[in-house]
Amino acid sequence: MHAVPLINHPCTLCSRPTSMWCSRCQSAWYCSPEHIHSDWPRHRKECIPTQSPASAYNVNMIATPPPAEPQYVTVNAILFSPEDERPKIITVDCRPSPKASQGMCPIPMLDAYFEGTPLSSLVLTEGLNGEPLRFPLHLWYAPQQLQKGSPVNRSIFHITSGAAEKAWCGPVVVLKFNGSRRQGYSDAGSNDLPALSAYFLSYK
């Protein structure tokens, strides 16, 4: 039995003769993996997976590039821990929002600091003397831990010198928006502490 000869088709990108195709749809031909990667943004719109068995021809298969993995963003945040005397800078991974194309802010991964407790958040838009913050602060906390009987947050107690009208209980993680539109985060730091101290002093 004679082997079936290779079939030469023009590469979709450069028209060079090729015997390799997109193994997902088996209808677009490429001369190299680099060319299918280059053409993928266009080809993916028309690439319909085939359910038919592989062709009887002796064809070299090229796998299509998989969809890009979501890109996590890492930013500095401020952790107010009940066990620590002072707040500290931590790094927080933020996963893309399902509605990122609509300008929604990434979602911070904070389970390690709250042990699975349901979270709530508030946005601080004013600093000392009521001046608007150019970069609003996003405070995350666990409402259940604000209840009476939970450990007092020692780091918040420290930065307010114990002068707050009401003690804050449970941990707090503070992220910093990268602008007033609140579509992303930038690094928070020690220069954000005065605005936070003013907020905790007025907390009731």
TORMARBA-544704 format. One record per residue: residue in one letter; x, y, z of N, C-alpha, C in turn; residue number from 1. Coordinates in Angstrom, 2 decimals. Layout:
BEGIN
   residuo      n.c1      n.c2      n.c3     ca.c1     ca.c2     ca.c3      c.c1      c.c2      c.c3   num
         A         X         Y         Z         X         Y         Z         X         Y         Z   NUM
...
***
This chain:
BEGIN
   residuo      n.c1      n.c2      n.c3     ca.c1     ca.c2     ca.c3      c.c1      c.c2      c.c3   num
         M      0.86     -1.19      0.00      0.00      0.00      0.00      0.89      1.24      0.00     1
         H      0.55      2.19     -0.84      1.34      3.41     -0.92      0.80      4.44      0.06     2
         A      1.69      5.17      0.68      1.27      6.23      1.61      0.59      7.34      0.84     3
         V     -0.42      7.92      1.45     -1.12      9.04      0.83     -0.20     10.25      0.84     4
         P      0.03     10.91     -0.27      0.96     12.04     -0.29      0.43     13.22      0.50     5
         L      1.35     14.02      1.00      0.96     15.22      1.73      0.24     16.18      0.79     6
         I     -0.71     16.90      1.33     -1.45     17.88      0.54     -0.92     19.25      0.88     7
         N     -0.59     20.01     -0.08     -0.07     21.35      0.15     -1.18     22.38      0.00     8
         H     -1.41     23.11      1.05     -2.38     24.20      1.05     -1.63     25.50      1.36     9
         P     -2.15     26.63      0.93     -1.48     27.89      1.26     -1.69     28.25      2.73    10
         C     -0.63     28.70      3.36     -0.73     29.18      4.74     -1.69     30.35      4.80    11
         T     -2.57     30.33      5.77     -3.57     31.40      5.91     -2.92     32.76      6.07    12
         L     -1.73     32.78      6.65     -1.10     34.06      6.95     -0.16     34.54      5.85    13
         C      0.61     33.61      5.26      1.64     34.05      4.30      1.52     33.38      2.93    14
         S      0.57     32.44      2.78      0.32     31.74      1.51      1.41     30.74      1.13    15
         R      2.36     30.49      2.01      3.38     29.49      1.73      2.74     28.10      1.77    16
         P      3.09     27.21      0.84      2.50     25.86      0.85      2.78     25.15      2.17    17
         T      1.77     24.48      2.70      1.93     23.81      3.99      1.04     22.58      4.05    18
         S      1.38     21.66      4.93      0.55     20.47      5.14      0.06     20.41      6.58    19
         M      0.09     21.54      7.27     -0.34     21.58      8.67     -1.57     22.47      8.81    20
         W     -2.48     22.04      9.67     -3.70     22.80      9.84     -4.00     23.06     11.31    21
         C     -5.05     23.85     11.54     -5.54     24.08     12.90     -6.28     22.83     13.34    22
         S     -5.80     22.18     14.38     -6.40     20.91     14.80     -7.74     21.10     15.48    23
         R     -8.10     22.32     15.77     -9.38     22.57     16.44    -10.54     22.58     15.43    24
         C    -10.35     23.30     14.33    -11.43     23.38     13.33    -11.10     22.60     12.06    25
         Q     -9.82     22.30     11.84     -9.37     21.54     10.68     -9.77     22.20      9.36    26
         S     -9.81     23.52      9.37    -10.18     24.22      8.13     -9.24     25.36      7.79    27
         A     -8.35     25.72      8.69     -7.38     26.79      8.43     -5.99     26.18      8.44    28
         W     -5.16     26.59      7.48     -3.84     25.99      7.30     -2.75     26.99      7.64    29
         Y     -1.69     26.47      8.28     -0.59     27.33      8.72      0.74     26.61      8.50    30
         C      1.75     27.39      8.16      3.06     26.79      7.88      3.92     26.65      9.13    31
         S      3.50     27.27     10.25      4.31     27.18     11.47      3.45     27.52     12.68    32
         P      3.86     27.04     13.86      3.12     27.41     15.09      3.12     28.92     15.31    33
         E      4.20     29.60     14.91      4.26     31.05     15.10      3.15     31.75     14.33    34
         H      2.85     31.25     13.12      1.83     31.91     12.31      0.42     31.69     12.85    35
         I      0.17     30.52     13.42     -1.17     30.32     14.00     -1.33     31.18     15.25    36
         H     -0.25     31.36     16.01     -0.32     32.25     17.18     -0.55     33.69     16.74    37
         S      0.12     34.10     15.67     -0.04     35.47     15.19     -1.45     35.71     14.67    38
         D     -2.04     34.69     14.04     -3.36     34.85     13.42     -4.51     34.54     14.37    39
         W     -4.17     34.03     15.58     -5.21     33.58     16.50     -6.22     34.66     16.87    40
         P     -5.83     35.93     17.13     -6.85     36.94     17.47     -7.94     37.06     16.40    41
         R     -7.58     36.86     15.13     -8.59     36.91     14.07     -9.27     35.56     13.89    42
         H     -8.45     34.49     13.87     -8.98     33.16     13.57     -9.92     32.64     14.66    43
         R     -9.69     33.04     15.90    -10.51     32.50     17.00    -11.98     32.84     16.82    44
         K    -12.29     33.92     16.08    -13.68     34.32     15.86    -14.41     33.38     14.91    45
         E    -13.66     32.66     14.09    -14.26     31.76     13.12    -13.90     30.30     13.36    46
         C    -13.11     30.04     14.41    -12.62     28.69     14.67    -13.68     27.88     15.40    47
         I    -14.39     27.04     14.66    -15.45     26.20     15.23    -14.92     24.78     15.35    48
         P    -14.88     24.22     16.57    -14.34     22.86     16.73    -15.09     21.86     15.87    49
         T    -14.36     20.98     15.22    -14.98     19.95     14.40    -15.24     18.70     15.23    50
         Q    -16.33     18.03     14.92    -16.67     16.78     15.60    -16.38     15.57     14.72    51
         S    -15.92     15.85     13.51    -15.67     14.76     12.57    -14.33     14.12     12.87    52
         P    -14.15     12.84     12.51    -12.85     12.19     12.73    -11.78     12.84     11.89    53
         A    -10.54     12.61     12.26     -9.43     13.21     11.53     -9.46     12.77     10.08    54
         S     -8.98     13.63      9.23     -8.97     13.35      7.81     -8.11     12.13      7.51    55
         A     -8.43     11.47      6.41     -7.66     10.30      6.01     -6.30     10.69      5.46    56
         Y     -6.15     11.96      5.16     -4.87     12.40      4.63     -3.81     12.41      5.72    57
         N     -2.58     12.28      5.30     -1.47     12.33      6.24     -1.15     13.79      6.53    58
         V     -1.80     14.32      7.54     -1.70     15.75      7.83     -1.04     15.96      9.17    59
         N     -0.10     16.87      9.23      0.52     17.24     10.50     -0.38     18.22     11.23    60
         M     -0.66     17.94     12.49     -1.61     18.76     13.24     -0.89     19.86     14.01    61
         I     -1.50     21.03     14.07     -1.02     22.12     14.92     -2.14     22.47     15.88    62
         A     -1.85     22.43     17.17     -2.87     22.79     18.15     -3.01     24.30     18.23    63
         T     -4.24     24.75     18.35     -4.46     26.19     18.49     -4.00     26.64     19.87    64
         P     -3.57     27.88     19.98     -3.16     28.37     21.30     -4.36     28.46     22.23    65
         P     -4.21     28.06     23.48     -5.34     28.13     24.41     -5.67     29.57     24.73    66
         P     -6.90     29.82     25.17     -7.24     31.18     25.60     -6.30     31.65     26.70    67
         A     -5.98     32.91     26.68     -5.05     33.46     27.65     -5.60     33.32     29.07    68
         E     -4.73     32.94     29.99     -5.13     32.86     31.39     -5.34     34.26     31.95    69
         P     -6.31     34.41     32.87     -6.51     35.73     33.47     -5.23     36.21     34.15    70
         Q     -4.91     37.46     33.95     -3.70     38.03     34.51     -3.99     38.63     35.88    71
         Y     -3.40     38.04     36.93     -3.57     38.57     38.27     -2.67     39.79     38.45    72
         V     -3.14     40.72     39.25     -2.38     41.92     39.57     -2.02     41.88     41.05    73
         T     -0.79     42.20     41.38     -0.34     42.21     42.77     -0.05     43.65     43.19    74
         V     -0.64     44.07     44.30     -0.43     45.43     44.80     -0.11     45.39     46.29    75
         N      0.48     46.47     46.77      0.71     46.61     48.21     -0.58     47.10     48.87    76
         A     -0.87     46.54     50.02     -2.03     46.95     50.81     -1.58     47.12     52.26    77
         I     -2.47     47.67     53.08     -2.16     47.87     54.50     -3.02     46.91     55.32    78
         L     -2.37     46.14     56.17     -3.07     45.22     57.05     -3.08     45.77     58.47    79
         F     -4.29     45.93     59.02     -4.46     46.23     60.44     -4.88     44.93     61.11    80
         S     -3.95     44.31     61.80     -4.22     43.02     62.43     -4.52     43.21     63.92    81
         P     -5.49     42.47     64.45     -5.78     42.58     65.89     -4.60     42.19     66.77    82
         E     -3.70     41.34     66.24     -2.59     40.83     67.06     -1.36     41.72     67.03    83
         D     -1.27     42.64     66.05     -0.05     43.44     65.89     -0.22     44.84     66.47    84
         E      0.88     45.38     66.97      0.84     46.72     67.54      0.77     47.80     66.47    85
         R      1.29     47.50     65.29      1.33     48.51     64.22      0.82     47.90     62.91    86
         P      0.26     48.73     62.05     -0.14     48.23     60.72      1.10     47.86     59.92    87
         K      0.93     46.97     58.96      2.07     46.57     58.13      1.65     46.48     56.67    88
         I      2.65     46.63     55.80      2.41     46.55     54.37      2.44     45.08     53.94    89
         I      1.44     44.66     53.19      1.36     43.30     52.66      1.16     43.37     51.15    90
         T      1.34     42.25     50.49      1.03     42.17     49.06     -0.25     41.37     48.89    91
         V     -1.11     41.85     48.01     -2.41     41.21     47.77     -2.55     40.93     46.27    92
         D     -2.93     39.70     45.95     -3.23     39.34     44.56     -4.68     39.72     44.26    93
         C     -4.89     40.29     43.09     -6.24     40.67     42.66     -6.54     39.98     41.34    94
         R     -7.64     39.24     41.31     -8.00     38.56     40.06     -8.93     39.46     39.24    95
         P     -8.87     39.31     37.92     -9.68     40.17     37.06    -11.17     39.98     37.33    96
         S    -11.91     41.05     37.27    -13.35     40.98     37.40    -13.95     40.35     36.15    97
         P    -15.04     39.56     36.29    -15.70     39.03     35.09    -16.18     40.13     34.15    98
         K    -16.33     41.34     34.68    -16.79     42.46     33.86    -15.67     43.48     33.66    99
         A    -14.43     42.96     33.53    -13.28     43.86     33.39    -13.42     44.76     32.17   100
         S    -14.06     44.23     31.10    -14.22     45.04     29.89    -15.14     46.22     30.11   101
         Q    -15.92     46.18     31.20    -16.82     47.28     31.52    -16.21     48.22     32.55   102
         G    -14.91     48.04     32.82    -14.23     48.93     33.74    -14.38     48.56     35.20   103
         M    -14.82     47.32     35.49    -14.98     46.90     36.87    -13.61     46.63     37.50   104
         C    -13.49     46.95     38.78    -12.22     46.81     39.49    -11.90     45.34     39.74   105
         P    -10.60     44.96     39.71    -10.22     43.59     40.06    -10.67     43.23     41.47   106
         I    -10.74     41.93     41.74    -11.24     41.44     43.03    -10.07     40.98     43.89   107
         P     -9.83     41.62     45.05     -8.71     41.21     45.90     -8.95     39.86     46.55   108
         M     -7.90     39.06     46.66     -7.97     37.74     47.27     -7.55     37.88     48.74   109
         L     -8.53     37.88     49.64     -8.27     38.24     51.04     -8.61     37.13     52.03   110
         D     -8.91     35.93     51.56     -9.34     34.86     52.46     -8.30     34.56     53.54   111
         A     -7.02     34.71     53.21     -5.97     34.37     54.17     -6.02     35.26     55.40   112
         Y     -6.60     36.44     55.28     -6.61     37.39     56.40     -7.93     37.36     57.18   113
         F     -8.95     36.71     56.61    -10.26     36.70     57.26    -10.79     35.29     57.48   114
         E    -10.02     34.27     57.10    -10.35     32.87     57.37    -11.76     32.51     56.91   115
         G    -12.12     32.96     55.72    -13.39     32.57     55.14    -14.61     33.30     55.66   116
         T    -14.42     34.25     56.57    -15.55     35.01     57.11    -16.11     35.93     56.02   117
         P    -17.44     36.03     55.88    -18.02     36.93     54.88    -17.51     38.36     55.05   118
         L    -17.19     39.00     53.95    -16.59     40.33     53.99    -17.54     41.41     53.53   119
         S    -17.25     42.60     53.99    -17.91     43.79     53.49    -16.82     44.83     53.25   120
         S    -17.17     45.92     52.61    -16.17     46.94     52.34    -16.81     48.32     52.31   121
         L    -15.97     49.32     52.48    -16.41     50.70     52.35    -15.30     51.48     51.65   122
         V    -15.68     52.58     51.04    -14.73     53.40     50.30    -14.56     54.73     51.02   123
         L    -13.32     55.04     51.34    -13.00     56.29     52.02    -12.58     57.30     50.96   124
         T    -13.36     58.36     50.81    -13.11     59.35     49.77    -12.60     60.68     50.32   125
         E    -12.58     60.81     51.66    -12.13     62.06     52.27    -11.02     61.77     53.27   126
         G    -10.07     62.69     53.35     -8.96     62.54     54.27     -9.08     63.49     55.44   127
         L     -7.95     64.03     55.86     -7.94     64.98     56.98     -8.73     66.23     56.62   128
         N     -9.48     66.73     57.58    -10.27     67.96     57.43    -11.25     67.88     56.27   129
         G    -11.66     66.67     55.92    -12.67     66.51     54.89    -12.18     66.74     53.47   130
         E    -10.87     66.83     53.28    -10.35     67.06     51.93    -10.52     65.79     51.09   131
         P    -10.97     65.94     49.83    -11.17     64.76     48.98     -9.85     64.06     48.68   132
         L     -9.90     62.74     48.69     -8.72     61.95     48.37     -8.63     61.76     46.86   133
         R     -7.48     62.05     46.31     -7.28     61.83     44.87     -7.35     60.34     44.54   134
         F     -6.86     59.53     45.47     -6.90     58.08     45.30     -7.68     57.49     46.47   135
         P     -8.97     57.25     46.30     -9.80     56.74     47.40     -9.24     55.43     47.97   136
         L     -9.55     55.18     49.23     -9.08     53.98     49.92    -10.24     53.00     50.09   137
         H     -9.94     51.73     49.87    -10.96     50.68     49.92    -10.69     49.81     51.14   138
         L    -11.56     49.90     52.14    -11.39     49.17     53.39    -12.23     47.90     53.37   139
         W    -11.57     46.77     53.63    -12.24     45.47     53.70    -12.22     44.98     55.14   140
         Y    -13.37     44.47     55.60    -13.48     44.02     56.99    -14.57     42.94     57.07   141
         A    -14.65     42.29     58.22    -15.64     41.24     58.45    -16.68     41.77     59.44   142
         P    -17.91     42.06     58.99    -18.94     42.61     59.89    -19.17     41.76     61.14   143
         Q    -19.07     40.43     61.01    -19.31     39.56     62.17    -18.31     39.84     63.29   144
         Q    -17.10     40.26     62.92    -16.06     40.47     63.92    -16.13     41.85     64.56   145
         L    -17.04     42.69     64.07    -17.24     44.00     64.70    -18.12     43.90     65.93   146
         Q    -18.74     42.74     66.10    -19.66     42.58     67.22    -18.92     42.59     68.55   147
         K    -19.66     42.94     69.56    -19.09     43.01     70.91    -18.55     41.65     71.33   148
         G    -17.37     41.65     71.91    -16.76     40.41     72.35    -15.61     39.96     71.48   149
         S    -15.50     40.51     70.25    -14.38     40.18     69.38    -13.14     40.93     69.84   150
         P    -11.94     40.40     69.55    -10.71     41.07     69.98    -10.58     42.47     69.38   151
         V    -10.18     43.42     70.19     -9.97     44.79     69.72     -8.74     44.81     68.80   152
         N     -8.84     45.55     67.72     -7.74     45.66     66.78     -6.65     46.54     67.39   153
         R     -5.54     45.93     67.78     -4.49     46.64     68.50     -3.76     47.65     67.61   154
         S     -3.59     47.33     66.33     -2.88     48.26     65.46     -3.70     49.52     65.20   155
         I     -5.03     49.39     65.11     -5.88     50.58     64.97     -5.90     51.36     66.28   156
         F     -5.94     50.63     67.39     -5.88     51.29     68.70     -4.60     52.11     68.82   157
         H     -3.51     51.58     68.27     -2.21     52.26     68.38     -2.18     53.54     67.55   158
         I     -2.63     53.48     66.27     -2.50     54.68     65.43     -3.50     55.77     65.84   159
         T     -4.53     55.41     66.61     -5.47     56.42     67.10     -5.16     56.80     68.54   160
         S     -4.08     56.23     69.09     -3.67     56.49     70.49     -4.79     56.20     71.47   161
         G     -5.67     55.28     71.10     -6.76     54.88     71.98     -7.84     55.94     72.14   162
         A     -7.84     56.95     71.24     -8.78     58.07     71.39    -10.05     57.91     70.56   163
         A    -10.19     56.77     69.86    -11.39     56.57     69.04    -12.63     56.44     69.92   164
         E    -13.76     56.94     69.42    -15.00     56.86     70.20    -15.44     55.43     70.41   165
         K    -15.11     54.56     69.44    -15.48     53.15     69.55    -14.33     52.31     69.02   166
         A    -13.97     51.26     69.76    -12.86     50.41     69.34    -13.27     49.56     68.14   167
         W    -12.35     49.41     67.19    -12.59     48.56     66.03    -12.13     47.15     66.36   168
         C    -12.96     46.16     66.02    -12.63     44.77     66.29    -12.43     44.02     64.97   169
         G    -11.53     43.05     65.00    -11.27     42.25     63.81    -10.29     42.92     62.86   170
         P     -9.76     42.16     61.89     -8.77     42.71     60.96     -9.39     43.64     59.93   171
         V     -8.53     44.48     59.36     -8.91     45.38     58.27     -7.78     45.34     57.23   172
         V     -8.15     45.20     55.97     -7.18     45.30     54.87     -7.59     46.49     54.01   173
         V     -6.63     47.36     53.74     -6.91     48.58     53.00     -6.16     48.56     51.67   174
         L     -6.90     48.69     50.58     -6.32     48.84     49.26     -6.55     50.26     48.77   175
         K     -5.77     50.65     47.79     -5.83     52.03     47.30     -6.22     52.03     45.83   176
         F     -7.29     52.74     45.50     -7.69     52.84     44.11     -6.67     53.67     43.33   177
         N     -6.59     53.40     42.02     -5.63     54.13     41.20     -6.21     55.41     40.60   178
         G     -7.40     55.77     41.03     -8.02     57.01     40.56     -9.45     57.10     41.05   179
         S    -10.06     58.24     40.81    -11.42     58.47     41.31    -12.46     57.58     40.64   180
         R    -12.14     57.02     39.47    -13.10     56.16     38.78    -13.12     54.74     39.35   181
         R    -12.13     54.41     40.20    -12.10     53.15     40.95    -12.13     51.92     40.04   182
         Q    -11.32     51.94     38.99    -11.29     50.82     38.05    -10.09     49.91     38.27   183
         G     -9.27     50.21     39.26     -8.10     49.39     39.54     -7.45     49.85     40.83   184
         Y     -6.40     49.13     41.22     -5.70     49.45     42.46     -4.26     49.85     42.17   185
         S     -3.71     50.68     43.05     -2.29     50.99     43.05     -1.76     50.66     44.44   186
         D     -0.47     50.87     44.66      0.13     50.50     45.94     -0.28     51.46     47.05   187
         A     -0.75     50.90     48.15     -1.00     51.69     49.36      0.28     51.74     50.18   188
         G      0.40     52.77     51.02      1.62     52.91     51.81      1.40     53.74     53.06   189
         S      2.49     54.05     53.73      2.42     54.75     55.01      1.83     56.16     54.87   190
         N      1.94     56.75     53.67      1.38     58.09     53.49     -0.15     58.09     53.51   191
         D     -0.75     56.90     53.50     -2.21     56.80     53.57     -2.71     56.68     55.02   192
         L     -1.80     56.53     55.96     -2.20     56.32     57.35     -2.91     57.51     57.98   193
         P     -2.52     58.77     57.70     -3.25     59.89     58.32     -4.74     59.90     58.00   194
         A     -5.09     59.64     56.74     -6.51     59.61     56.37     -7.22     58.46     57.07   195
         L     -6.55     57.32     57.19     -7.15     56.17     57.86     -7.30     56.43     59.35   196
         S     -6.31     57.05     59.95     -6.39     57.38     61.37     -7.57     58.30     61.64   197
         A     -7.77     59.29     60.76     -8.89     60.22     60.93    -10.22     59.47     60.84   198
         Y    -10.29     58.50     59.94    -11.53     57.73     59.82    -11.79     56.90     61.07   199
         F    -10.78     56.18     61.54    -10.97     55.33     62.71    -11.26     56.14     63.97   200
         L    -10.73     57.36     64.05    -11.03     58.22     65.20    -12.51     58.60     65.23   201
         S    -13.11     58.74     64.05    -14.51     59.17     63.99    -15.48     57.99     63.94   202
         Y    -14.95     56.76     63.91    -15.81     55.58     63.82    -16.67     55.46     65.07   203
         K    -17.97     55.21     64.84    -18.91     55.08     65.96    -19.66     53.76     65.86   204
***
